[in-house]
Amino acid sequence: MPDRPIRFLIVDDIAENILALEALLRRDGLLVDHAHSATEALELMLVHDYALALLDVHMPDTDGYELAELMRSTERTRGVPIIFVTAAERDETRRFRGYEAGAVDYIFKPVDPVVLKSKAEVFFRIGQQARDLQRQHDEMQRIAHDRDRAASLLRAHTDNSPLAFVTLDQDLVIRAWSKGAERMFGRLAADLLGQPATDTCWLDDDGAAVLAGWLAPGDAAPRHSTELSLGHAERGLIPCEIHGSILSGSRQRTLSLQILDITERRRAEEVRSLLVGELNHRIKNTLANVQAIARQGLRRSRDLAEFEQSFVGRLQALSRAHSILSDSTWASAPLDQLIDDQIRVGTLDADRLRRNGPPVELTPDTMLRMALTLHELATNAAKYGALSVPQGMVHLDWRLDAGGLALTWRETGGPAVIPPAHSGFGSDLIAAVAGGEDGAVAADWRPEGVVWAIRLSEGVKALDSTPAAPRASAEAADRPAAVLHGCAVLVIEDEPLVALDIQEELELAGAGHVRIARTVDAALSALSEHRFDLALLDGNLKGEPVDSVALRLREASVPFCFVSGYGREHLPQGFEDAPLIQKPFPPTSLRQILSELLYLRRLHAAE
């Protein structure tokens, strides 16, 4: 330590001699210890480091010469300088023995203070220098330890990092190649160190030109970044993001590179671009289909009421097919699932449907067209065919045929069939399901019931190892039809046109007061100010979740349903008992669900 004093040791069996020498040696920065025997002196020297030992030659038991010899035989005390202090006459024999025992000098009694101080000053300064050197040595060891620890940490980080660390010199020769670089490029450091990067098929000429520009003498920028393709041992060129730091040494500049493999990022960007393009394509196709359905419906409908009924039904068929495809992330979806969906919404009656066929999946485009086809077939059957009378039945059969699907819709038990004088939009829509191929769709207007034969030549995949989807069964709805007459309804919807449409439908159904809230705060405020009989809750309000609103509705015992384009998995959790009306929705579905909510509320109130 910087403030550690220099220590001298005086060994003499006479206390007065010790006090006299100590008085002559006293100075700042010096600490003088004393011992009255050789044993006591050795014990002190095992504890402290001494810059000088002053030994009396004549002491009982062990004299100064013997003590000096003991000191020289021990590693710890071997380097302590010794000056003998003696009152004996100056005898060359004695002096020689003292030097032989390890003494560096003699002082004769009576002691000359000037001589003592001058000799002690030499060893005091030597002690200071030794102390300073030791301090410097300790500091260097600490610095070396910290350096080694920092180097070990840096090596561990570089070796375990997902980044590759590579160092190039002024000539683009590889000087360092981390474990991360070995993993990233499949190349061992031993095979690359000391070689020009361009000679290893790791860096091409274009990349070398970029890196050489970073190392150019006139470039003052300390850091650079770019994207380059670098060579992998097996995969060839891989895209990499590179960050470079210029290190200036005494002889030349070096370039430290931190490299990230961005292969997965590039793939993700490509997939995202494809998905965005595919989404745009599907949205525009869907809008074009809606536009075509609207135009054809307007042209062929007798009045607006007929148009509304047919248009909304077709729109619902498309919407439900989209929901099925969304659940399968727009991959193929089972035909059985599409039929079950038609049963669930009431387009088909499970008790009056007989279906038979192997499990198959339809591609998204084919699924959407088949959804419209089944809707048209079921709607026509309900209006004019087998499903228009209680005893009518529909037989739906399909089979795989030469890579395609042959599907038959056969009606029995209905009124006598008379072939139409001309085809309507529904028939034309059914005919379009197979892409307009000649003979792909055919209708046989038999008196006992129409038979449609439809062949899909593409977009069909067999599911040999997948069991058929469970057949849905109709549930008897014996609940009395409740009415909305006089009910106060809260509509929580951020789309103004949708909110207006819902409001008009509710008022037509007899609702007494309809209030619209377009934000979470507005909804919570309305619930604190008024009492509502029912509520319709959108799944998201201007990007804000509606969990707090759903919880407040439950706390206030207000029956509610979700009205959303989201699926159940994206709605607030813990409210699975609340019905879900998916947008777009038919007015009959809205009225039916709200009536059931009122009915259940009254049942609970009666209990």
Steps between C-alpha positions, in 0.01 A plus 500: 500500500627861439486590871665179625807605710854374451603268784843456665574233764748555789612182680691556827478343846556838665195728495705821534688419177169448319360831623816684397498357148127558464543865599769548237291328224168670571349673191172530310393189318722270704377250758768343725429168668729350762577154631704396805594154372549303182177305563298818537662644187414194289139514616473865394658428162240233433231768537654814347719591205814694599715729288793467747595291805753643751642203696710516812786257468527402866175358636442214742383163371505588128740772391466731200701273267286199576181706453630624163566142391148399606358791300691397189376144529135604489332606175294779656791673679779421256479837322493726808817720504705458822731754670690372805535734796795412726717650772785258429828613356527510127613149425524392138421143598180603671410727209555220250280267706228768500511540123504125467183482713333743259564845640523796264682732742632560854438785745728527797412632842496769604276568205570801285157653434600636158628163385191322632259743337678499165502123484141474623392754233627271227291207623200725570497606136558147382202398714289775346598386152423138589165606643419702186608216276284259696208737474555530126532124475173453688331759282628333185377165626158651569493659158610173342232313694233748392628485144494121497152498652374756246661301219338181630160669521541646152608162366202332666264761358642477151508121505142468629352792310263439207719753317818408317806708592769528233807723491671596173824691457577774249544240222173321590691209649302313765658557842221384733209257448266439795314182596183678389658547157582128490136415574358759262713416198597138569871585475769439764727781613808281446415478128458875451733694729781672312332463160359779279121501540448500122709182459277296731174536301359680804519856361441579132655786307203733542499447876877548512464835323250615763720397794814642340317831467436497875873449560606773260730759666276791413191347663456656843180316591570269799197276437331362191212268416374326189348177373714253307479141384774292663604142424379209711691172474191304391216745431692729267442874527278607790367853562667671796470831680849635578608766747865604476722692745833649395784442748808718440828354620857626491575321174171456315123513529297186565132432446289329767181351353185395683290286267138385526350231279175653367386201294189451716426871494516505121270200484260667742502816289431298187217312673358826630514651153328194359237508774430869444469438129280197559287698745454781250413245235244325721342823620461631147366166381254493788388855427468413132285198594283715726468756224398232250248349743351844567476592133350170391262500795378850422445413138305183570309579820136599479524752783739632765372262768583199282839650417579566866414147603702334226793741521539475878477121488772475235716747689460291815602185313821670389563636850466162668725338242760770575475418870561131432803583287634744761489223760719292272729799424368506145616150423266227384186439708271193522184483292322349802578812701335715234188282506492510882516878486200510265311284750603713797362822351178330388553502123487119510304276736709213639189283555408534132849465356665173406863535403757246405853531371868461590681767704636764263644849526437793268745775413401856597365602158304178463371529856359848435328394181361185663364710788299709255388187316371322811325818608325533163402131493362515855321832439335370183402179677344700785306723259387262233641153558519219753565723804184703433284216638540308830554159340768607251857372519834594347764240412854637465755248369854544373787285383854547381530455126825524302653760727179701524176487691162388367222641720127424470217701660173302479164612637212264585156530659440854383236646268497395137784661311439703187810595300550879503437689180830683540793480742516749785798653669508219756531238226768704327688534828489125554626444147797727566630287789708277270656793317260498208627176350258336253307219657646567850158590640173342388144515635249218444151635567330175590134517605577333836784741575783690334845338480809715468823336384810710567854406416801681645807427292747676732536642850415167670722289725419164652555443873571127515627500859261756642161384627193665361379809680219436745153542360322789657153446636223753529410620843134549576438861583189490722575833658219749456582783266565799721446848363709818532197719555587788731854372576788739561799380297860625511688461170878524550640531147769729356396471134229765443330325207492165679365667816230677296399173330476319836300787647247487216466122528440525875242772458322295232499209750322721754782625723392800704829686543828435319815678612826485306846519663806508274781489762577309818463815711166584340374146564605505867343845541171382346490198732550722805223739394225269371355155545495280188313179429745381233838594351688427180879523540754531220819297550727803463438876519744711302783258582415488873399170666150479650573276800405775748166556327418129498584480871283804578207346307535180700517690829185692403323174400437632150469211247722568201640343187816573305459640149836474331699397199745327737478135591436390857875463568557876453218610731532566876566179690261380767184598312444183301135500612435820302374415147702613199343653190762520230499788255338523255181353646139453385232695692320178591810367675535823699136496609506131587807527726371810678164332554672197651701728733180663620333163544790368712498817707131460576549136591773595750280778640214254548726264692 
